[in-house]
Amino acid sequence: MLVTPNPTHLSPSWRPLALMGLVLAAGCSPDRQPPNVLLVTLDTTRPDYLSCYGGTNRTPGFDALARSGVRFESALATSAVTPVSHASILTGLNPYEHGLRVLSADSGFRLPASSTTLAGYLKSAGYATGAVHSAFPVSGYFGFNQDFDRFESFDGSMQLLPGAQKTTWNLDALQRRSDATTALALEVIDDLRSDGRPFFLWVHYWDPHDPTLLPPPEWLTAVSSTAAGGAHSARYEEVYAAEVRYMDRQFEGLTDGLEESGLRETTLIALTADHGQGLSDGFRRHGWAAHRMTYQEQIHVPLMFAGPGVPVATTHSTLASTVDIVPTLLDLVGIPDLHPSQLRLGGRSLRPLLEGRDLPPGSAYADQVNGYDFNASMTGPRPDAAFLFTICDGTWKLIWRPHMPEASELFHLVRDPLETVNVIQSERQVYLRLMADL
């Protein structure tokens, strides 16, 4: 294994030499750099609202990415709350490993400084690193700014609501719409590549999370319902679908910008979501229209890869997790010191599947510790949602509630993909096997 000084501790004039050593170690010629890496995270986005996942909501930008790469049908997030899930996406670690467990608490709400993110791994190999995100829950307040050369953050804090036992943040002021995010992301790309190094850019879109910032009026013509309502209402779903379509168009603008700059063929792209949303169907089945629970409508997420080393127009049904993103990208980048086998990660590389090889069966983990989260007012009306620990092997899925074990649930996802029949009493051996895994 080639050992080189950490380029982040070298002067800028020495970093290209360190990078050259890593390129040679990866088996590339000196004039061929490792690929750029673009990670795109979509907040609160269900895969069935993307047409490439069979939805009726037309999303040509995401569809084009699926045609140009690999789409995973069965990917699960590790949490259904934004900072916790993003910490897993960026570190390749499960929540109990990375330690960012809640949105707001006396402790546990910030990514530890000792953590290494995808940005940190790539920065150590000479990459320029940047992030453009669209809302406060992935800001520097939660520790996400570490390892980035340029981090477009929102300055804010969690505040206790007057007369309520809940902390929250300024939703109106601390978010940006996806058109502004794309414009800023293209500017940051130009900045990152100005000295000739490969770049890593994380772009986060927020639009479907809430209707605070709406798309332009012409994107809302399909919103026929005039009645207001919560996340289980027809109007909310129509607005949600429109915001996904608008976000898709802005993502298309981002990839068009890469194409126009001659960067598309040399850029690895990974796209996923941090979590989904219950909406009306989740409300009917599980009594919850938002997120923060671990039913499929809330933790089943899109997952796609495209770019160098990735086959085109390929679909996999193998169970994947968002903790697999970091090891997969590092494996595809091809720098020996950053090979996933050399790192302590909670996920695994999906590269064997991309190359037509098999992976042994695995499981995916998710949790919610809403009972410790000052932002989770749901624990009043839904005490069963205070503590949720979930394990899924692709066929079976267990949701264990240690504070209310009698309310725990076991589902056969192949026969019951909507999770309506709890078979925990009749399938005790499966329950015990999954509990042992959990």
Rosetta blueprint (number, residue, H / E / L):
1 M L
2 L L
3 V L
4 T L
5 P L
6 N L
7 P H
8 T H
9 H H
10 L L
11 S L
12 P L
13 S L
14 W L
15 R H
16 P H
17 L H
18 A H
19 L H
20 M H
21 G H
22 L H
23 V H
24 L H
25 A H
26 A L
27 G L
28 C L
29 S L
30 P L
31 D L
32 R L
33 Q L
34 P L
35 P L
36 N E
37 V E
38 L E
39 L E
40 V E
41 T E
42 L E
43 D L
44 T L
45 T L
46 R L
47 P H
48 D H
49 Y H
50 L L
51 S H
52 C H
53 Y H
54 G L
55 G L
56 T L
57 N L
58 R L
59 T L
60 P H
61 G H
62 F H
63 D H
64 A H
65 L H
66 A H
67 R H
68 S H
69 G E
70 V E
71 R E
72 F E
73 E E
74 S E
75 A E
76 L E
77 A L
78 T L
79 S L
80 A L
81 V L
82 T H
83 P H
84 V H
85 S H
86 H H
87 A H
88 S H
89 I H
90 L H
91 T H
92 G L
93 L L
94 N L
95 P H
96 Y H
97 E H
98 H H
99 G L
100 L L
101 R L
102 V L
103 L L
104 S L
105 A L
106 D L
107 S L
108 G L
109 F L
110 R L
111 L L
112 P L
113 A L
114 S L
115 S L
116 T L
117 T L
118 L H
119 A H
120 G H
121 Y H
122 L H
123 K H
124 S H
125 A L
126 G L
127 Y L
128 A E
129 T E
130 G E
131 A E
132 V E
133 H L
134 S L
135 A E
136 F H
137 P H
138 V H
139 S L
140 G H
141 Y H
142 F H
143 G L
144 F L
145 N L
146 Q L
147 D L
148 F L
149 D L
150 R E
151 F E
152 E E
153 S L
154 F L
155 D L
156 G L
157 S L
158 M L
159 Q E
160 L E
161 L L
162 P L
163 G L
164 A L
165 Q L
166 K L
167 T E
168 T E
169 W L
170 N L
171 L L
172 D L
173 A L
174 L L
175 Q E
176 R L
177 R L
178 S H
179 D H
180 A H
181 T H
182 T H
183 A H
184 L H
185 A H
186 L H
187 E H
188 V H
189 I H
190 D H
191 D H
192 L H
193 R H
194 S H
195 D H
196 G L
197 R L
198 P L
199 F E
200 F E
201 L E
202 W E
203 V E
204 H E
205 Y E
206 W L
207 D H
208 P H
209 H H
210 D L
211 P L
212 T L
213 L L
214 L L
215 P L
216 P L
217 P H
218 E H
219 W H
220 L H
221 T L
222 A L
223 V L
224 S L
225 S L
226 T L
227 A L
228 A L
229 G L
230 G L
231 A L
232 H L
233 S L
234 A H
235 R H
236 Y H
237 E H
238 E H
239 V H
240 Y H
241 A H
242 A H
243 E H
244 V H
245 R H
246 Y H
247 M H
248 D H
249 R H
250 Q H
251 F H
252 E H
253 G H
254 L H
255 T H
256 D H
257 G H
258 L H
259 E H
260 E H
261 S L
262 G L
263 L L
264 R H
265 E H
266 T H
267 T E
268 L E
269 I E
270 A E
271 L E
272 T E
273 A E
274 D L
275 H L
276 G L
277 Q L
278 G L
279 L H
280 S H
281 D H
282 G H
283 F H
284 R H
285 R H
286 H H
287 G L
288 W L
289 A L
290 A L
291 H L
292 R L
293 M L
294 T L
295 Y L
296 Q H
297 E H
298 Q H
299 I H
300 H E
301 V E
302 P E
303 L E
304 M E
305 F E
306 A E
307 G L
308 P L
309 G L
310 V L
311 P L
312 V L
313 A L
314 T E
315 T E
316 H E
317 S L
318 T L
319 L L
320 A E
321 S E
322 T H
323 V H
324 D H
325 I H
326 V H
327 P H
328 T H
329 L H
330 L H
331 D H
332 L H
333 V H
334 G L
335 I L
336 P H
337 D H
338 L H
339 H L
340 P H
341 S H
342 Q H
343 L L
344 R L
345 L L
346 G L
347 G L
348 R L
349 S L
350 L L
351 R H
352 P H
353 L H
354 L H
355 E L
356 G L
357 R L
358 D L
359 L L
360 P L
361 P L
362 G L
363 S L
364 A E
365 Y E
366 A E
367 D E
368 Q E
369 V L
370 N H
371 G H
372 Y H
373 D L
374 F L
375 N L
376 A L
377 S H
378 M H
379 T H
380 G L
381 P L
382 R L
383 P H
384 D H
385 A H
386 A L
387 F L
388 L E
389 F E
390 T E
391 I E
392 C E
393 D L
394 G L
395 T L
396 W E
397 K E
398 L E
399 I E
400 W E
401 R L
402 P L
403 H L
404 M L
405 P H
406 E H
407 A H
408 S L
409 E E
410 L E
411 F E
412 H E
413 L L
414 V L
415 R L
416 D L
417 P L
418 L L
419 E L
420 T L
421 V L
422 N L
423 V L
424 I L
425 Q L
426 S L
427 E L
428 R H
429 Q H
430 V H
431 Y H
432 L H
433 R H
434 L H
435 M H
436 A H
437 D H
438 L L
